[in-house]
Amino acid sequence: MRERSGVSVDRADEVAERIAAIADVLSEEFTPLSQALADRMTTQIEQLGDDERLIQLLGASVAGNLETVLHMLQHGIDVDRVDVPSAAVEYARRLAQHGVAVDALIRAYRLGQDSFLQRAFEELAGADPALVAEVAQRLTAISFGYIDRVSQQVLTVYEDERERWLQNRNAVRAARIRELLDEDVDDIPAAEQTLGYRLRHQRHLGVVLWAVESGARVSQVATLERFSRSLAEQLGCPARPLFVPTDEAAGWAWLPLHRDQPEPTADLLTPAARACGDDAGHDVNVAAGCSGHDVDGFRRSHHQARQAQSVAVIAGGDAASVTMFGDVGPVALLCGDLPATRAWVLDTLGPLAIDDPQRARLRETLRVFLSVGGSYTAAAAALTLHKNSVQYRVRRAEQELGRQARDDGLAVELALKACHWLGDAVLRQA
């Protein structure tokens, strides 16, 4: 029997076949495995879990890397012949733009390799010990080679992007704003001079802006900055807003409001934002906090805007173009642990949480009914339905619940709000 690198040809073929079979099994569970790897990274690496858009891009990066590795194992592709997935490259660039330490990126790859190998080794249970040792050794070598190749390339991308980003004209302002948000600034007058924006004796509306992804790698920073200025004009702000990009497709803004100006609502902000669309037809999403005064209000309104953005990003295509913290505040707090929130919604609503058109109508009717204090007349007016139709739908919804909605009104209403704002992220598939 011929020998190849110390292993018989037949044995080498057996090892390759076993590895391909493991890859086939893991391919069948691709989506949950990819999600499990990403969840571990965001759970164990704190810097990766505080921005919903980055979390979603991390998921795409993990999926791209996992798909590439599985193809290598299934078809015996040499590591030198594979390219870094585009999502992995883009994720490295965005981390650099957000100032996330490079150690977090490298550690994510190590955790991903560890989780992947643990799952792959489970498929070796009960096999011949000698074969297990050879397969495990080969899997480890392949995964190490891939991680070594990819991590070096994404590290280069990260360093190049970080250097470019730090040279950007907004870098100093961005650093000062982050210090302000972290309560790490003692000299407020100096901060105002650096930012060109009044912090004290000022009412602020914190806003997060992000461009709708188009697939093209084109910076939207200038578009977003123009949008923030136009939005301030639409709202009649007495001074120019403060804007700082967080990456090439998103930014933070603070709009200075008159002290006696009514609190902005979605009904006010939505048409104002629509009027800000530029001639190029760029679509911009807006998330806003509640307005606040002075430096504390500057911070609080911003943090609320970011929480509102999390709701919009999780909702995806179901989200409105403008999301106000005042409308989604309780739901935003539920976004910190989405799997637990989904489980709670399903437990609270039962069959009413099934994602189909009929139950969607029942949920919306019951949500509005509870929001107006259980008045059939007020609910009918809000929904432009006949009172009898509202009564019928509420009865049907309570049949799905298995109890009177008002018996557990607070929990039911909050669960319905979560369904309304987060959509299929918390619903049960029909």
VENBEL-V510658 format. One record per backbone hydrogen bond with DSSP energy under -0.5 kcal/mol. NH is the residue of the N-H (numbers start at 1). CO is the residue of the C=O. If there is no record, write none. Layout:
{{NH CO} {NH CO}}
//
This chain:
{{4 7} {7 4} {9 2} {12 8} {13 9} {14 10} {15 11} {16 12} {17 13} {18 14} {19 15} {20 16} {21 17} {22 18} {23 19} {24 20} {25 21} {26 22} {27 23} {28 24} {29 25} {30 27} {33 29} {34 30} {35 31} {36 32} {37 33} {38 34} {39 35} {40 36} {41 37} {42 38} {43 39} {44 40} {45 41} {46 44} {48 45} {49 46} {55 51} {56 52} {57 53} {58 54} {59 55} {60 56} {61 57} {62 58} {63 59} {64 60} {65 61} {66 62} {67 63} {68 64} {69 65} {70 66} {71 67} {72 68} {73 69} {74 70} {75 71} {76 72} {77 72} {81 78} {82 79} {88 85} {89 85} {90 86} {91 87} {92 88} {93 89} {94 90} {95 91} {96 92} {97 93} {98 94} {99 95} {99 96} {100 95} {104 101} {105 101} {106 102} {107 103} {108 104} {109 105} {110 106} {111 107} {112 108} {113 109} {114 110} {115 111} {116 112} {117 113} {118 114} {119 115} {120 116} {121 117} {122 118} {123 119} {123 120} {124 121} {125 122} {127 124} {132 128} {133 129} {134 130} {135 131} {136 132} {137 133} {138 134} {139 135} {140 136} {141 137} {142 138} {143 139} {144 140} {145 141} {146 142} {147 143} {148 144} {149 145} {150 146} {151 147} {152 148} {153 149} {154 150} {155 151} {156 152} {157 153} {158 154} {159 155} {160 156} {161 157} {162 158} {163 159} {164 160} {165 161} {166 162} {167 163} {168 165} {171 168} {174 170} {175 171} {176 172} {177 173} {178 174} {179 175} {180 176} {181 177} {182 178} {183 180} {184 179} {188 186} {191 187} {192 188} {193 189} {194 190} {195 191} {196 192} {197 192} {202 199} {203 257} {204 202} {204 292} {205 255} {206 204} {207 253} {208 287} {209 251} {210 285} {211 249} {212 283} {218 216} {220 248} {224 220} {225 221} {226 222} {227 223} {228 224} {229 225} {230 226} {231 227} {232 228} {233 229} {234 230} {235 231} {236 233} {237 232} {238 256} {242 254} {243 241} {244 252} {246 250} {247 250} {250 247} {251 209} {252 244} {253 207} {254 242} {255 205} {256 254} {257 203} {257 255} {261 258} {269 265} {270 266} {271 267} {272 268} {273 269} {274 270} {275 271} {276 272} {276 273} {277 274} {281 278} {285 210} {286 321} {287 208} {288 323} {289 206} {292 204} {294 202} {297 293} {298 294} {299 295} {300 296} {301 297} {302 298} {303 299} {304 300} {305 301} {306 302} {307 303} {308 304} {309 305} {310 306} {311 307} {312 308} {313 309} {314 310} {315 311} {316 312} {318 315} {319 316} {323 286} {325 288} {327 324} {328 324} {329 325} {332 328} {333 329} {334 330} {334 331} {335 331} {335 332} {336 333} {337 334} {338 335} {341 337} {342 338} {343 339} {344 340} {345 341} {346 342} {347 343} {348 344} {349 345} {350 346} {351 400} {352 349} {353 350} {354 351} {355 428} {356 354} {360 356} {361 357} {362 358} {363 359} {364 360} {365 361} {366 362} {367 363} {368 364} {369 365} {370 366} {371 367} {372 368} {373 370} {374 369} {375 369} {376 374} {379 375} {380 376} {381 377} {382 378} {383 379} {384 380} {385 380} {389 386} {390 386} {391 387} {392 388} {393 389} {394 390} {395 391} {396 392} {397 393} {398 394} {399 395} {400 396} {401 397} {402 398} {403 398} {407 404} {408 404} {408 405} {409 406} {412 408} {413 409} {414 410} {415 411} {416 412} {417 413} {418 414} {419 415} {420 416} {421 417} {422 418} {423 419} {425 422} {426 423} {428 353} {430 355}}
//
